[in-house]
Amino acid sequence: MIDFGVVSIEWGTLLFQLMTFLILLGLPVGLIIYLFARSNRKKKTMVELERRIEQLEQEVKQNKKKESQ
């Protein structure tokens, strides 16, 4: 127990308040980090898909040129 004269705080209460504070602070921060990471992963996937589409379009153009000759 911590004694401040008139006010005293028990360790159990203090630890409970500290854990509650850390959880309430950590949840939004964790959520923001999760959303940021998910957004970056989706962005990388989109770039990769666009690159693949460009490659396929080039292959189709090359095949059409070969067929026309």
N, C-alpha and C positions, 0 to 999 in steps of 0.2 A: 504494500500500500504506500502511496505517496501522500505525505501529509503537508498541506499548505496552511496550517493553522486551523482556520474555520472549515476550509474545504479539503476533503481528502478524496483521492481517486484510487480505486482498487485496480490492481494490475489486470485482472480479468476484463474489467470495463474498458481500461485503456487499450488493451490489446484488441478487444472487439471493435472499438472505435477506429483504431489504426487500420485493421484489416478491412473494415467497411470502407474507409476513406480510400485505401489503395485499390480496392476492387472497383469502386465507383470512378476512380480516376483512370484506372487501367482499361476498363471496358471500352470507353470511347476511343482511347488511343489505339488499342488493339483493333478495333473496328476500322478506324481510318487506315491503319497500316494494311489490314487485310484487303480493303477495297482498292487501295492504291496498287497493291501487288496484283490483284485480279485484273485491274484495268490494264496494267502493263503487259500482263500475259495475253490478254485478248488483243491488244494492239500488235504484239509480236506475231500472233497467229494470223491476224489480218494481213500484215506485211508479207508473211510467208505465202499465204494463199494468193495474194496479188502477184507475187513473183512467179508462182507456179502457173497462174493463168496466162501471164505474158509469155512464158516459155511454150505453153501449149498453143497459143495463138501464132507464135513464130513457126512452130512445127507445122501447123495447118497451112500457113502461107507457103512454106517451102514445099510441102507436098503438092499444093495446087500448081506451083510453078513447074514442078517435075512432071505432073500429069499433062499440063498444057504443051510441053515440049515434045 
